[in-house]
Amino acid sequence: MFDAKQVVFSGVGQSQVGRKLDRSAIDLTLDAALEAIAHAGLDIADIDGLCSYPGVRKDISPGFGPVALADVKNALGLKLSWHSAGWEGPAQAGAIVNACAAVASGLCRHVLVFRTVTEASSVTADRKASVSGTGGERISGPFQWMVPFRGYSAVNSVALYAQRHFHDYGTSRETLGEIATNNRRNAALNPKAVFTEPLIMEDYLNARMISSPLCLFDCDVPVDASTAIIVSRAEVAKDVASPIYLEAMGCALHGQDSWDNYSPDLTEMAAHDAASAMWSQTELTPADVETAQLYDGFSMLALSWIEALGFCKKGEARDFLQGGGNIARDGQLPLNTNGGQLSGGRTHGFGYFYEAILQLKGEAGERQLGRQPRVAAVANGGGPLGSCFLLRTD
């Protein structure tokens, strides 16, 4: 049986984050990796596990999965007893799930987990052609129903979830705007954030519509960046300063790995099942969580996680988010304290772990919460895939 008590998050690191940094993917990865190893108080020789999401995936876009495990292994001179990389997992944090399982089972002691993206600098004519369906390629699977109508982007699918939630529960654009404007305020305190200029509700409501009801500010921003996390076996991480422990985690898959909805309730995503699995593993409750770093590739995904994790009842996100006080830095649930992906940049799931661990360690600098949190929730994914985690200080 999986024993979460064997899992420690011992260090984190992150490279520069920017729109077009003119740096190679492996260069960014090594920056993040070396920082994480040093943060954990380890040497390169201590790392005996290596894991990443999604592996090399140049078929999706040139910058989506640009670094192979072998490149990192060779660059650092690692001697590995375990490694893993792959696409089909519980969203972006599938690599974190695998690393936790590996150290808990004794397959390795310290795993370097990384996620590197160079999507901002890799937007090419070839990618535009493939996404728009004008590249002449044959399309099969679920995307055959989307690409001919230029509906490949996940924003269109998430917009359908949002429309149904609006219809059933009276959710409004102002509801989503509270998430977007909150994240922008937090980003102003993050020196690595991409967007830091003020965003008020009026600006949000007047923004260009992308896929109704989602506007420009409901969508995250592609960046070049790498984030690394060291996951360690507790018994060999006794000397780590301020170790962060895994309390529980949950994963879910609906139907298949596409944005089609296989839930009988069109307002639910896999997040609800993942959250249920996570809470079944712990005696903690939503009231114990003192900060939440929730996936906001689109603002609607963060709303879905807020309800799924029980921070408010299903269908009550409008009231919970009204005015933004509950999710503010001094509110009952400080949300995405680094700006999330909406303003901080699409580090594709790993930035939430980076921020949660820094907050729990009291090392978040200017954006450190006034009351250092002891329990944090982290969530990744949306639509058909989801995974969520509870992290704690002791």
N, C-alpha and C positions, 0 to 999 in steps of 0.2 A: 504494500500500500504506500502511496506517495506521502512523504513526510515533509510538510512545508518547513518544519523547524530546522531542517538540514540546509536550508537555502538562505544565503546572505547576499545582499547587493553591496559589494565592498568598494566600488569605485565607479566614477563616471567621467567621461571626457567628451568634448565637442570641438570641432574645428571652427573656422570662420563659417558664417552663414551669410549668403549673399545671392544676389540675382545672377551676376555673371562675374565670377572671381578669377577667371583665366588661370585656374589651377587644375591639375589632373585629379581624377577620382582617387587614385591610390595615394596621392600626396595628402588630400584631405583626410582619408581614412587613417593614415599613419599618425597624423596630428591628433586625431581623436583617440586612437588606440594608446599611444604613448602617454597622453594626459590621463586616461582612465587607469592605466597600470600604475602610474605614479600616485594618483589619487588614492588608490587602494593600498599604497605602501608596499607594492610588490615589485619584483624584477621581471624582465621579459622571460627569464628562464622559469619562472613560477607558472606561467600560462601553459596549461596542457590540454585546453579545449578551445575550439574556435567555431563560431556559429554566426550565421547571417541570414537575413531575408532580403530578397527572394532567391539568392544565387544570381548568376548572370542571366539577365532577361532583356536582351537587346531587341527581342521581337515585339515588346510592348512599346518602348520608346528608348532611344539611345542612352538616356540618362537615368532610367528607372532602376536598373540593376547593373551598374557599370564595373563592379569589382568582384573578382573571383576569390574564393577562399585561398586557393593556391598562391595568388599574388600576395596576400597578406602574410601567409605562412612563410613564404620565401623572403619577403622583405624584412620580417622581424626575426627570422631564423628560429621559428617555433618548433618544438618537439611535441607532437600532439599524441594523446591517447584517445581522443574523441573529436569528431567534427561533424557538422551538419549545415546544410543550406537547402532551401527549397521554397516552392511557391504555394503548395497546397497545405495551408495551416490555418489556425484561427486568427486570421488577419495579420497585420504587420508584426504583431508581437508573437507570432508563432515561433520565432527564433528565441525569444525570451522563455517561452513555455518549454521548448526543447532543452535549453540550457539549464533551467531549473530541474527538469527531470533527470538530466545527465549528472548533475552534482549530487542530487538527492539519492540517486541509485549507486553512487560511487564510481561511475565511469571516468570521472576526472575530478580535479580539485578546484581549478580556477578557469572559468570560460570567458574568453573575450568575445563579446557579442557586438556586432556592428551593423549599422545601416547607413549606407552612403547613397546619395542622390546627386546627380548633376543635371537635373531636368531643366533648370533655367537656361543653361548654356547649350543644351542639346536639342532645342526646338529647331528642327530642320524641315526642309521642304518635303523630304521623304516621310517624316512623321505626319505632317499636315495632310499629305496625300492619303496615307493609310487610315487616319482617323476619319477623314471626310468621305472615304469610300471611292475616291477617284484614282486610286493607284493601279487599278486593273487586276487586283488580286482576287482570288476566290474566297468568299467568306462563308464559314459554316458555324454550326452551334448557335447559341443564343444570340450572338451578334449579327447573324444574318437578318434578323428582324429589326435591327437598329441602324446599322451602317448605311443601308440605302436611303434612309431618311435623315442621315447625318445626326443620328441620335446616340452615337457611341458613348459620349461622355456620361459619366455617372451623375452629373448634375441633373440630367433629365429624369433619371430614375428617382433620385432623392426628392426632386420637386414633386413627384407623384405622391410619395409618402407625406410630404408637407401639405399638399392640397387636401389629402384625406384627413389629416390631423386638424387642419383648419376647419374643415366641414363638420367633423364629429364633435370637436371640443371648443370651438370658438377661438382657437389660436389665431394670431394675427401676425402681420409683418413686424409690428412693433415688438411682439414677443421675441422673434428671432433677432431683432435689432438690439435688444438688451444684451444678448450674447456677444454680438459683433462689437458694440461700443464698449462693453466691459473689457473684452480682450484687447482692444486698442489702448485703453487706459493702462492696462497692465504692461503692454509692450513698450510704453513710454519709459518704463523703468528697466528695460532689458537692453543692454548695449548691443546685443546680437540681433535684435528684432529688425525685420525688414521695413515694416511700416510703423512709424512712431508718431506721426503728426496726428493731431486731435481728430476724432470722428464723433460727431454728435448725431442724435437721432434724425434730425432734419436732413443731414447729408446722406445718411443711410437710406431714408425713405425716397430720396430723389435720385438714387444711384441707378445706373443702367441695369435693366432687367436682363438676366441671363437665361433662366428657364423658370417661368412664373410658378410659385411666388418668390423664387430665389434670385437675388440681385448680385451685383458684383461683390459686395462686401459680405455676402453669405458664403463665398468660395475662398478656399485657401490659396496661397500663392506659391508657385514652384520656386525652388531655390537650389543652389549648390551647397552641400553640407555633408558632414559625417558626424554621427553620434556613436559613442562606444560605451558599453556597460560591462563591468566585471561581475560575473555571478560566481559565487564561491560556495564551497561546502563549509558549513558552519564550524565543524571541528578543526579545520585548517585555517580558519579566518579569525582566530582568537585575538590576534594582534592588530586587527583592523580598527582604526579610530572611528568611533561612532558608527558601528555597523548597522545596516538597515535590513530588517528581516522580512521575509515573505510570510504573511499571515494566511492568505488564501488566494486561489485563482480559479476562474471559470472560463470555459470555452463553449462555443456553439457554432453550428453550421446549419443553415436552412437550405434544403433542397440541393442546390449545386452551387458551384463557384461562379455565380453570375448575379446580376442585380435584379433578376426576376424575384417576385415575392412569393414564397411558399408558405406564408403564415395565413391562417384563416382570418386573422385580424389585420387589415391593411394599414393600421397605425403602428404595428409592431415590427421590430427587426430582430435579428439574431441576438442583439444586445439583451433582450429580456431573458432569454434562456441562459446566456452566459452569466448574467447577474444572479439568476436563481441558483446556478451551480456554485458560484462563488460563495454566496451567503450560506449555503448548506454546509460549508466546511469550517465555519467559524462561529463563535459565540458573540462576536461583535455585531453591531447593528449600524444602519445608516447614520444614526445620531452620533456615533463614535468617530465618524470621518471628519477631519478638520481642514482638509483641502482636497479638491478633486481636479485631476488633470485628465480631461475627457476629450476624446477624439472629435475634432471640429474641422475635418476636411470640408465639411459644409456645416453651417450653423445648426441645421436640422438634426444632424447626427449627435451633436452635443445635447440638444433637447431630448432626443430619444434616450441617451444614456442617463440623463438626470432622472427621467421617469423610470427607466429600467432598473436602476440601482436603488430606487426607493427613496430618493431625496424629496420627492413629492409623489403623490398618488398618480396613477395613470390618468391622463387627461387633464391634470391640474397644473401643468407647466406654465400655462398663461398666468395664473395667479401667483405661482412661485417666483416667476421671473419679473413680474410687473414692478417697474421702478428700478430694477437692478440691484436692490439692496442686499438680497439674500446671497448673491454670487460675488459681491464686491469683496475687496481685500479685507475689509473689516466686518463682513457679513457672516452668516452662519455656515456658508459653504464657499470659501474663496475658490473661484473657478479659473483654471488656466492662467496661473499667476505670471507666466512668462509671455503672455500674449497669444498662446496657442498657435495653431497653424494659420488661422485667419490673419493674424498680424505679425506673428513671429517668423513664419515661413514653414513650408511643408517639409519638415524633417521626417515625415512619413511614419509617425507613431512613436519613434524613439525619443523625441524631444520631451514627451510627457514623463517618461521615466527619469530623464535627466533632471527635469525641473522638480519632480516629486522628491527625488533623493536629495537634491541640494536643499530643498525646503526642510525636509526631515532632519538633515544634518545641521541646519542653521547656517548654511553657506551660500545663500542665494543673493547676497550683497544687498543693493538698494531695494530690491523687490522682496526681501525676506519679510515674511508676515510678522506682525507685531507680537503675536503669541506663537512661538515655534510649535508647529504641529507635531503630534505623536503618531497619527494615523493618516495615511493618504490613500485615496482611490485613484487608480490609473485605468483607463479604458482605451481600447484600440478597435478600429473597424466600424463598419456600418453595413446596412443591408443584410446580405446573406451570411456574413462572417462577423464574429465578435469574440473578444477576450478581455477579461478585466481582472484586476489584481488589487489586493489590499496589502500595503506596506506599512510597517510599524518600526518604531525606534527601539523597543525593548520587549 
